[in-house]
């Protein structure tokens, strides 16, 4: 697919997709005419990258963990320093806290919606149908 379709399908600007390519986060094939040809699998890859960026990871870390997202998983980190491992552990723990917070917020929103729906059902105290039968 062309960059415009990938952009549309991932809701990611073309400029940002080119940046991902520059950072070697995605690697499109090239057609004979030099145009980029984005494989279908890059739709998921771009969504994963965006999720990791939204979680606060820098692109240099994302580049290193992207192989962990592929199947089969082939992971070789010859340059994994103790500092890198510590950074990844901190990021993992920060994500876990954020997931817990988001889960609590989602559950509170779901409870609120349930209560609002219950109040608006016919026959409820506030949603009673007062029209004549």
N, C-alpha and C positions, 0 to 999 in steps of 0.2 A: 504494500500500500504506500501511497505517497504521504508526505509529512502533514499535509492538510487533513487527511483522513485520520491519521494517528492523533493529531491535535484535537480534532472534533470528538473522537471516541474516548479520549482520556481527559478532555476539558483542560488541556495543557497548551500553553501558547507555543507557536512554532519556535520562537526565540528560546524558550526554556528547553524545548526538545533539542535544539542545536547545542545549548549549553550542556545538557546531559551527554550528548555525543562528544563534545569537547573534553568533558571530564571522564570519558570512557565508561560511562554508566550504561549507555546503550550503544550498540554498534550495528548500524544498518548496512545492508549489502549495497553495492553500487551497480546500477544498470550500465549497459554499454555506453549510453549517452552521458553518464556521470551523475544521473539523478539518484537520490537516495531511495532505497527500497526497504520499507520497514516490514519485517516479518510479523505475522499475527501474534506471536508470543510476546512481542514488545508492548502490546496493550497492557498485559498484566504486569510486565516489568516496570513500565512507567507508573502504573498505579502503586506498585510496591515502593518505588523510589519516592513518590510523592508522600506516601504514608510515613516512610522513614524520615523524610525531611520535616513533615508536620510534627513528628515525634521529637524533633530537635537534633537529629543526628547530622553532622556535617558530611558533605559529599565524599571527603577522603575516607571516612569510616564506612559510609555506604558502599563505596567501591570495594572495600575489603570484605564486606559481609554478603555482597550479592551472590557469590557462589554458593552460599548456604541456602539460598532460596531456590536454587535449581535442583532438578532431579535428573539423573542421579547426582547425589551430593558428592562432590569431589573438593575437599577442603585441604589446602596446603598453605600454611602461613609460616614460611621460613623466617619472616621478619616480625613475628608477633612478640613484641617486647613486653616486659612486665607492666610498663606504663600503658601500652595499648590494651592489655588485658584488663587492667584496672579501669581504664576509661570505658571499655565495653561493659564491664560489670556495673559501673555507675549509671551508664545510659540504660541498661536493662532494668535496674532498680527504679530509676526515674520513670521509665515507661510503665512499670508495674504499678507505681503509685498513681500515675495518671489514669491507667485503665480502671483502677479501683474507684477513683473520683468520678470518671465518666460513667461507670456502672451505677454508682449511687445516684448520680444526676439523672440517668436514663430511667432508673427504677422510680425515682420521685416523680418524674414527668409522667410515667405510665400510671402511677397511682393517682395523680391529679386528673389525668384523662379519664380514668375509670370512674372517679368520683363525679366529674362533670357529666359524663354520659349517664350515670345512674340518676343524677338530679334532673336530667332532661328527658327521661323516659316517661311516656304517658302513665299516669297513675301515681307518679312520685309526688312528693310534697310541692316541689317547684315546677314540675313538668306536667301537672295534672291537666287533664283535658276537661275544661269547663264548658265546652260547647254543649248545647242541648242535644239529647239523643233522638 
